[in-house]
Amino acid sequence: MQTIKKRILVETDYLGANVSCISTARGLVYVDSPFLPEDAQKWADLTKKQTGREAAYVINTDHHYDHVMGNVFLTPKVICHTRAARGMAYLKDKRLLKQVIAEAFPEVVSKFESFIDRFEMLPPHITFDRGLSLDMGDATFELEIVGGHSPATIMIYLAEEKVLFTGDNVEGQFPFFGQTHFGKWKEGLNKMLAMDIDVVVPGHGPVGGKEMVEKYLAFFETLESEVRKFQSEGLTTDEMAMKSETIYFFPIEETEDLDERIARIRRQYKLAAEAVLKGK
């Protein structure tokens, strides 16, 4: 766990997305939640013990399972975009949920199958369409819909500390492109670069500064340039994925399943190439 600006706790080591907790005069504000039950309970206990405060809200940066499944362990007072609230409906389909989790973490499904079978997603407490300002006494959270990674992806700016929580629009790895809007993603990154930011907390990967946003924008520009070059050569998106050098833009952790990891990145590259070619 990392402490930022004295009152912001960030955990980047749980399986799934990064999670954060901000101590305010009116209680704890969480950004996303661990999706494994043991991690979510540990996070709830740790943050309350560390700060001596109770939970006020959890804000979800999108509706994907690795950001929202642990909400129930933190607080029923969930804040998210209206599209995220609608998007959470897929979590009710246990067969689909197991399938989606198994694609990324095959070892998890068998271990936590009973939890998934019992899992019930709480409906959000507060939703918004364009933006929302959350006044917590000594902390002001500015929530803004930006899209990009998903139609429901938001960014959260903690004004007093100049800290930006980007959701999965910035990561330390090759991103997931399953619901992407390529153009909006780039627009969002450029908007972040124009902001007064000291610290960037990404959706996945280590905490950093504005250089993380710059690197992600460079990645998008490199990817788009490569896809356009391949297009001029008449390659299909499958051929692009096999020929791409951009899949190595971010370091690929060497594991026993290295080939499968690379294959998964190639599948994401194909989705990204399709988004570029559609002009989305």
N, C-alpha and C positions, 0 to 999 in steps of 0.2 A: 504494500500500500504506500502511496506517495501523498505527502501533504503539500498543498500549493497555497500560497498567499495566507497561510496560517489557519484558514477555516474551510478549505476545500480538500476533501479526501478523494483520491482516485485510485481505483484498482484496475490494473491492466492484465492481470494474470489468470482471471477466471476464464473457463472455457466459454467462448462466445464473445459478445461485445464488451467494450470497456464500460465501467460503471463509476458514477461520481456521487458525492454527497456534500452538500453545502450547508454549513451551520449558520442559521439566521436567527434574528430576534424572535421570530414567530415559529420556529421549529426547523426541522431538517427538510431540505429539498433535495430529492434524489433525481439524478439524470440516468434513465434506463435502469434495468435490474438484471441480475444474473439469471440465466434460464435454468440452471440446475438447482434443484431444491436445496441441497446441502450448502451450496455457495450462497444462495439467496438468504437463507436463515443465518448463515455465518456473517454475511454483510450487514444484515439488519441488527444483529446483536453487537457487532464490532463498532458500528457507527454510533449507536446509542450510548454504548459504554464510553467511547472515546470522547464524545461531545457532551454527554449528560443531558441531551435533548431528545424529545420525541419527534416522530415523523409528522410532517405537515403534508407534503405532496410528493408524488413521483411524476416526472415529466418524461414521456417516451418520445424519442427522436424519430421513430417510425413504428410500423406495426409488425415487424418481423420477429419471429419467436425468440431469437437470442437477445432481444431488447426488452421483451414484455412479460415473459412467462413467470418471472420472479416477483412481479408487482404485488401479488397476493401476500407475500412475506413481508413487504415493506409498509404499505398502507393502501386502503381502498380508494383513497383520493388521488385518482389518476388524471393527469392532464395530457391531452394529445390533440393533433389536428383531426378535423372531422373525417378526412379520408383515412386516417389511421384507425379511427374508431370503426369505420365500415370494414376496413381491411382485416381487422382482428377476427372477423367472422370465420375465416378459414381455420382458426384454432379449435373450432368446435368439431371439425371433422378429424377424429382421432387417427383414422387410417392415413389421411393426407398428411397430418402433422408428423406422424412417425416416418412417413416416406421422405418428407422434406428434411427432417433432422438426420435421418440415416444417410442422406446424400453427402452431408458434411461431416457428421460424427457417427459413423456406423456402430461404434462400440457403446454409444450412449443409449440407444433404443432398447437393447436387451436389458441393460442394467436398470433403467428407469421406466420400463414399460408400464408397470403398475401405477406409477405417478402420472404418466401421460394419460392413462385410462381414466384416472380420477380427476384430472385437471379440469377446472372450470375457470374461464377467463372472466374477470370482473369487468362490468361496463365502465367506461371512463366517467369520472366525476365532472370534469370540465372539458369542453371541446371548443375549438375556434376555427375560423375559416382563413383569415389572412394573417393576423398577428394578435399577440396578447402580451400585455405588460403585467407582470406579477410582482406586486409590492409586498415584500416580507419585512418591512420595517427598516432594517439596515442593509437590505440587499434588493436590488431591482433586476428581475429577469425579463429580458426582451426576447419573446419567442416569435419566430418568423418562418413562414412556409417558403421553402426554396425549391423543393422537388429535386430532381436529378437522380440520385440513387434509387428513389422510389417516388411515386406521386405524392406521398405523405411525409417525406423527409423534411424536418425542420432544423434550424440552427437556433442555439440559445446563447445569448450574450449577457454575461453578468457585468453590468455597467461599472459598479464600484471597483471591481478588481481587474477589469479589462481582460476577462477570460472568455473565450469562445468555445462552446461545445458544438462540434460540427456534425454530430451523427456520422453516418457512413459516407458522407460526401467527402470526407478526408480520412484516409487510413494509412497504415504503414505497410500495406500489401496490395497485390493486384485485386481490384474490387469486384464485387458481385454486380453483374449487369442484367439480372433477370427482369427487372422492372424499370430500367433506366430511361431517362430522357436526356440524351447526350447534350443537346443545346442548353437546356436549363441547368444541367450540372456545371457546364463551363460558366454560365452566367453567375451562378451561385459562388463559384470559386473567385471570380473577378470581384464580386461584391465583398467577399471576405477580405480580399487584399486591400480594399479601400477603407477598411475599418481600423479603429484604434485598438490594437490587440497586443497584449503582452504574452499571453499563454494560449496555446491551442490544445484542446483535449479532443483527439480524434475518436472515431467510432471503434477503431481497432488499432492497436499498436501503441508505441510509447508517446508520452506527452512531449510537446515541443513548442516552437514559436511559429511565426508567420512563414518561416521557410518551408514548413510542411505543406502549406497551401500553395506556395510557389512551385514546389516539387510536383504536387498533384496536377497543377495546371500544365506544367511542362510534360508530364506523362500524357495528359489528354491531347496536347498538341502533337506529341510524337506519335501517339496511336492514330490520330486522325490523318496525319501526313502519310503514315505507312499504309493505312487502308486506301487512301486515294491513289497512292502509287500502285498498289496491287490491283485496284480497280482499272487503272489505265493499262495494266498488263493482261486484263481479262480473266483474272483469277476468281474462283468462287470463294465464298466465305469459309468453306471448309479448307480450301487450299491456302487461304490467307492465314488461318489459324496454325496450320502446319509449318508455314514458311516464316512466321512472325519472329522478329527479334525483340519486339516490345514486351513479349511475355516475360522477359528477363529484366525488365526495368526495375522491378523490386527484387531483392534477394529471395531466393527460394530455399526454404529450410530443407536441409538434407535429412530425410527420414527413410525408414524401411519402405515407405510407400511413395518414394520420390516420383516414380513414373506416373502413379495415379494422381499425385499432386499436380504435376505438369499437365497431365491430360485434363484435369479439372480447370486449370487456368486456360488451356486452349479452348475449352467449351465456353468459358466466359468471354474470351477474346472474340469468338464467333458472334456471340450476342452483341458485343460492343461494335463489331464491324457492321452488323445488320442495322444497328441504331444510327451509325454514321451515314451509311448509304441511304437510309430513309430520310435523312435530314432532320432527325429527331434530336 
